[in-house]
Amino acid sequence: MKANSSHESFLWHKWKRIRKQYQLYLFLLPTLLYFLVFHYAPMYGLVIAFKNFVAVKGIMGSPWAGFTHFERFFNSFQFTTVLYNTLIINVYELFAAFPIPIVLALLLNQVTHSRFKRLVQTVTYAPHFISVVVIVGMLYLFLSPRSGLINQLIQWLGAEPIYFMASAEWFKSIFVFSGIWQSAGWSMIIYLAALTAVNPDLHEAAVVDGANKVQRIWHIDLPSILPTIMILLILNIGSFMAVGFEKIYLMQNPLNLESSEVIQTYVYKTGLLSSQYSYSTAVGLFNSLINFVLLISFNQLAKSMKQTSLW
């Protein structure tokens, strides 16, 4: 009885608090509705991964298939290829692309010339506003074996031109480094914002103690933005298997397919182009489950190491 009374008292105080601050909850309502309508409600469609979906019968009327589509994917000849390409591209991107905005922010934070600092910021984050279609078009122009700037330079040095966009071994590097060029400056803004919170007195004390710029970056700036780095790293791990579909699909051709076919493009081809809805849903669900497990695991690892975590 006593426990029940205390529970009712807790709910009453909670309700009073909500009524008192109802404006804040109304402010949150559109965001909550957005996630409910566009992110949670469509998850009902995942059930077709366990069914032989027939459009005229609908989701509920279609017969159950259990784990048949998952087994089909695991036993398919493309399973190893698409999983390997997805993992390698993401690992490559994580190790090559993730640290660069941090380094840029730490270096730019040491620049005292405000005009030069603004110029570097503008030049580095401007590519973020270029569409993926335009980026891929630029890659085809610059890397063209006949008229591309890169191949003209290669020929000037006495070597044979390279057909970069049709080469499987060059695909991953082109994808990752063009992504760095496009997004590094934009990602740098978050770290620059975090660096503004660093107490200037710490740097003044370090200068008095004889610390140089590298030592100040290592012992003051980097530890100060470490919580931000950890949060963004966890978020990156949470979308580890989500390679940029549009860019990869636009860069694909029959000559580089062995290196460029990833889970996202495979789902698109089997689901929308081949109308294998249940099978493609199963493949997409498998991909999402890997992301979910990685997010939970890495967040727990960060907590166990006494680092900043999402929850």
Secondary structure per residue as TSV (DSSP state, phi and psi in degrees):
chain	resnum	aa	ss	phi	psi
A	1	M	-	360.0	-44.0
A	2	K	H	-65.1	-40.8
A	3	A	H	-65.0	-39.8
A	4	N	H	-65.2	-39.9
A	5	S	H	-64.8	-42.6
A	6	S	H	-66.1	-34.4
A	7	H	H	-66.3	-43.3
A	8	E	H	-63.8	-39.1
A	9	S	H	-62.9	-40.3
A	10	F	H	-63.1	-44.6
A	11	L	H	-64.9	-36.8
A	12	W	H	-65.3	-44.8
A	13	H	H	-64.9	-35.5
A	14	K	H	-65.6	-44.6
A	15	W	H	-64.1	-41.1
A	16	K	H	-61.6	-39.3
A	17	R	H	-66.3	-40.6
A	18	I	H	-64.0	-43.4
A	19	R	H	-62.6	-37.6
A	20	K	H	-68.7	-33.9
A	21	Q	T	-116.5	39.4
A	22	Y	H	-63.8	-26.6
A	23	Q	H	-61.6	-37.6
A	24	L	H	-66.6	-38.5
A	25	Y	H	-71.7	-33.5
A	26	L	H	-66.4	-34.5
A	27	F	H	-65.3	-34.9
A	28	L	H	-79.7	-19.7
A	29	L	H	-55.8	-47.5
A	30	P	H	-58.1	-39.5
A	31	T	H	-66.0	-43.5
A	32	L	H	-62.7	-41.8
A	33	L	H	-64.5	-39.1
A	34	Y	H	-59.4	-48.0
A	35	F	H	-67.8	-37.4
A	36	L	I	-65.5	-44.3
A	37	V	I	-76.6	-44.2
A	38	F	I	-100.7	-12.3
A	39	H	I	-119.4	-38.2
A	40	Y	I	-94.8	-44.0
A	41	A	G	-59.8	-42.1
A	42	P	G	-65.5	-15.0
A	43	M	G	-63.9	-18.0
A	44	Y	G	-58.3	-32.8
A	45	G	G	-67.1	-14.1
A	46	L	G	-63.7	-17.8
A	47	V	G	-63.2	-22.7
A	48	I	G	-70.2	-13.0
A	49	A	G	-65.8	-21.7
A	50	F	G	-107.5	14.5
A	51	K	B	-131.5	162.9
A	52	N	-	-93.1	87.8
A	53	F	-	-67.2	128.7
A	54	V	-	-122.4	120.7
A	55	A	T	-57.4	-41.2
A	56	V	T	-70.2	-23.8
A	57	K	T	-89.4	-17.8
A	58	G	H	79.8	177.1
A	59	I	H	-67.2	-46.7
A	60	M	H	-72.4	-30.0
A	61	G	H	-83.8	-15.3
A	62	S	S	-72.2	145.3
A	63	P	-	-73.3	148.7
A	64	W	B	-72.1	143.8
A	65	A	-	-123.4	-3.8
A	66	G	T	65.1	-132.7
A	67	F	T	-98.8	21.9
A	68	T	H	-58.3	-44.1
A	69	H	H	-70.7	-33.0
A	70	F	H	-66.7	-44.0
A	71	E	H	-63.4	-37.7
A	72	R	H	-62.8	-41.1
A	73	F	H	-66.9	-44.7
A	74	F	H	-64.1	-28.9
A	75	N	H	-94.4	-5.2
A	76	S	S	-72.6	153.7
A	77	F	T	-69.6	-17.6
A	78	Q	T	-91.6	-8.3
A	79	F	H	-56.1	-51.1
A	80	T	H	-62.4	-41.4
A	81	T	H	-65.2	-51.6
A	82	V	H	-68.9	-36.4
A	83	L	H	-68.9	-42.3
A	84	Y	H	-62.6	-47.9
A	85	N	H	-62.3	-42.0
A	86	T	H	-62.3	-46.0
A	87	L	H	-66.0	-46.3
A	88	I	H	-64.4	-44.3
A	89	I	H	-62.6	-41.6
A	90	N	H	-69.2	-40.7
A	91	V	H	-64.2	-44.3
A	92	Y	H	-57.5	-47.1
A	93	E	H	-66.6	-38.9
A	94	L	H	-64.8	-45.5
A	95	F	H	-78.3	-30.9
A	96	A	H	-90.2	-41.4
A	97	A	H	-91.8	-34.7
A	98	F	S	-64.4	-42.0
A	99	P	H	-74.3	-22.9
A	100	I	H	-62.9	-45.9
A	101	P	H	-59.9	-33.2
A	102	I	H	-65.8	-46.8
A	103	V	H	-63.0	-44.5
A	104	L	H	-60.0	-44.0
A	105	A	H	-64.6	-43.4
A	106	L	H	-64.1	-39.8
A	107	L	H	-71.7	-44.7
A	108	L	H	-67.5	-29.2
A	109	N	T	-64.9	-22.7
A	110	Q	T	-85.9	-10.5
A	111	V	-	-75.0	129.6
A	112	T	-	-98.2	-20.0
A	113	H	-	-77.7	107.5
A	114	S	H	-65.2	-37.5
A	115	R	H	-64.9	-45.5
A	116	F	H	-64.3	-38.2
A	117	K	H	-63.0	-44.8
A	118	R	H	-65.6	-38.6
A	119	L	H	-62.7	-45.8
A	120	V	H	-62.4	-42.4
A	121	Q	H	-60.8	-46.0
A	122	T	H	-63.4	-46.4
A	123	V	H	-64.7	-38.1
A	124	T	H	-79.1	-34.0
A	125	Y	H	-97.4	-4.4
A	126	A	G	-61.1	-39.5
A	127	P	G	-59.7	-20.4
A	128	H	G	-59.8	-28.4
A	129	F	G	-88.4	-0.2
A	130	I	S	-83.6	133.2
A	131	S	-	-68.6	157.5
A	132	V	H	-61.8	-38.0
A	133	V	H	-61.4	-43.4
A	134	V	H	-66.6	-40.6
A	135	I	H	-58.4	-47.4
A	136	V	H	-65.7	-38.4
A	137	G	H	-61.4	-40.5
A	138	M	H	-63.3	-39.7
A	139	L	H	-62.5	-42.7
A	140	Y	H	-63.7	-36.6
A	141	L	H	-71.0	-48.4
A	142	F	H	-70.1	-29.7
A	143	L	T	-103.8	11.2
A	144	S	-	-60.5	135.8
A	145	P	T	-69.4	-17.8
A	146	R	T	-98.4	-53.1
A	147	S	T	-117.4	1.9
A	148	G	-	-67.3	143.2
A	149	L	H	-59.4	-41.9
A	150	I	H	-64.9	-44.3
A	151	N	H	-72.3	-28.4
A	152	Q	H	-65.0	-39.5
A	153	L	H	-66.2	-40.7
A	154	I	H	-62.1	-43.3
A	155	Q	H	-67.0	-36.5
A	156	W	H	-62.7	-31.8
A	157	L	T	-82.4	-1.1
A	158	G	T	96.0	8.5
A	159	A	-	-101.0	168.5
A	160	E	-	-81.3	144.5
A	161	P	-	-64.6	150.8
A	162	I	-	-114.3	131.7
A	163	Y	-	-86.7	82.2
A	164	F	G	-58.8	-46.7
A	165	M	G	-73.0	-14.2
A	166	A	G	-108.2	13.3
A	167	S	-	-107.9	122.1
A	168	A	H	-64.0	-36.2
A	169	E	H	-73.1	-20.7
A	170	W	H	-93.3	-14.1
A	171	F	H	-57.7	-51.0
A	172	K	H	-62.3	-42.8
A	173	S	H	-65.2	-41.8
A	174	I	H	-63.2	-43.9
A	175	F	H	-61.8	-48.2
A	176	V	H	-68.4	-48.5
A	177	F	H	-75.0	-28.6
A	178	S	H	-69.2	-32.8
A	179	G	H	-67.6	-37.5
A	180	I	H	-62.7	-46.1
A	181	W	H	-59.7	-37.3
A	182	Q	H	-78.4	-35.5
A	183	S	H	-115.9	-10.0
A	184	A	H	-61.2	-44.4
A	185	G	H	-64.6	-38.7
A	186	W	H	-67.8	-43.0
A	187	S	H	-66.0	-27.9
A	188	M	H	-62.8	-28.3
A	189	I	H	-58.8	-39.0
A	190	I	H	-61.7	-44.1
A	191	Y	H	-70.7	-35.2
A	192	L	H	-63.9	-39.6
A	193	A	H	-63.6	-39.7
A	194	A	H	-66.5	-34.2
A	195	L	H	-70.5	-22.3
A	196	T	T	-67.4	-19.2
A	197	A	T	-84.3	-5.2
A	198	V	S	-71.5	130.2
A	199	N	-	-67.6	120.6
A	200	P	H	-60.9	-24.2
A	201	D	H	-62.4	-30.1
A	202	L	H	-64.3	-41.4
A	203	H	H	-68.9	-39.7
A	204	E	H	-63.1	-41.6
A	205	A	H	-66.0	-37.8
A	206	A	H	-67.2	-38.9
A	207	V	H	-63.3	-42.4
A	208	V	H	-60.9	-35.9
A	209	D	T	-79.0	-2.8
A	210	G	T	92.1	15.7
A	211	A	-	-75.8	137.4
A	212	N	-	-86.8	-178.8
A	213	K	H	-64.8	-39.5
A	214	V	H	-64.1	-42.4
A	215	Q	H	-65.7	-37.6
A	216	R	H	-67.7	-39.1
A	217	I	I	-63.0	-45.0
A	218	W	I	-70.4	-39.2
A	219	H	I	-100.8	-13.8
A	220	I	I	-118.9	-60.2
A	221	D	I	-66.0	-49.9
A	222	L	H	-61.9	-47.5
A	223	P	H	-62.4	-29.7
A	224	S	H	-69.0	-34.5
A	225	I	H	-99.4	6.3
A	226	L	H	-58.9	-40.7
A	227	P	H	-59.5	-40.0
A	228	T	H	-64.4	-42.8
A	229	I	H	-60.2	-43.4
A	230	M	H	-65.6	-42.5
A	231	I	H	-61.8	-46.8
A	232	L	H	-67.7	-33.4
A	233	L	H	-66.4	-42.6
A	234	I	H	-62.6	-42.2
A	235	L	H	-64.0	-37.9
A	236	N	H	-65.2	-41.3
A	237	I	H	-64.2	-36.4
A	238	G	H	-64.8	-24.0
A	239	S	T	-113.9	30.6
A	240	F	T	-58.2	-40.6
A	241	M	T	-88.4	-0.3
A	242	A	-	-93.6	80.4
A	243	V	-	-73.5	148.3
A	244	G	-	-60.4	105.4
A	245	F	H	-62.9	-49.0
A	246	E	H	-58.9	-47.1
A	247	K	H	-66.1	-44.3
A	248	I	H	-63.8	-42.6
A	249	Y	H	-64.5	-39.0
A	250	L	H	-70.8	-28.9
A	251	M	H	-84.9	-12.2
A	252	Q	-	-72.0	145.8
A	253	N	-	-154.2	166.1
A	254	P	T	-57.4	-24.1
A	255	L	T	-81.5	-25.2
A	256	N	T	-111.3	12.1
A	257	L	H	-61.9	-34.3
A	258	E	H	-64.1	-21.8
A	259	S	H	-106.3	-14.0
A	260	S	H	-111.0	-10.7
A	261	E	-	-75.3	114.8
A	262	V	-	-119.1	176.4
A	263	I	H	-61.0	-39.8
A	264	Q	H	-63.8	-45.0
A	265	T	H	-70.2	-33.0
A	266	Y	H	-65.8	-41.8
A	267	V	H	-62.8	-42.7
A	268	Y	H	-61.9	-45.1
A	269	K	I	-69.5	-42.0
A	270	T	I	-76.8	-33.8
A	271	G	I	-82.2	-58.6
A	272	L	I	-86.5	-39.6
A	273	L	I	-80.7	-36.6
A	274	S	S	-102.0	-2.2
A	275	S	-	58.8	31.7
A	276	Q	-	-96.9	73.5
A	277	Y	H	-65.0	-44.9
A	278	S	H	-65.3	-44.0
A	279	Y	H	-64.3	-46.1
A	280	S	H	-67.5	-33.8
A	281	T	H	-65.1	-39.5
A	282	A	H	-63.6	-41.4
A	283	V	H	-65.3	-44.5
A	284	G	H	-63.9	-37.8
A	285	L	H	-66.4	-40.9
A	286	F	H	-58.8	-43.0
A	287	N	H	-63.4	-43.4
A	288	S	H	-67.1	-36.3
A	289	L	H	-64.4	-37.6
A	290	I	H	-62.3	-44.8
A	291	N	H	-59.3	-43.0
A	292	F	H	-63.3	-46.1
A	293	V	H	-63.5	-41.9
A	294	L	H	-63.9	-41.2
A	295	L	H	-62.9	-49.3
A	296	I	H	-61.9	-44.9
A	297	S	H	-65.4	-45.9
A	298	F	H	-70.1	-34.8
A	299	N	H	-64.7	-41.9
A	300	Q	H	-65.1	-37.6
A	301	L	H	-63.4	-41.9
A	302	A	H	-63.2	-39.8
A	303	K	H	-66.2	-40.6
A	304	S	H	-67.0	-26.2
A	305	M	T	-91.0	9.2
A	306	K	T	61.7	32.7
A	307	Q	-	-102.7	167.9
A	308	T	-	-64.2	135.8
A	309	S	-	-133.3	169.0
A	310	L	-	-71.3	-34.1
A	311	W	-	-150.8	360.0
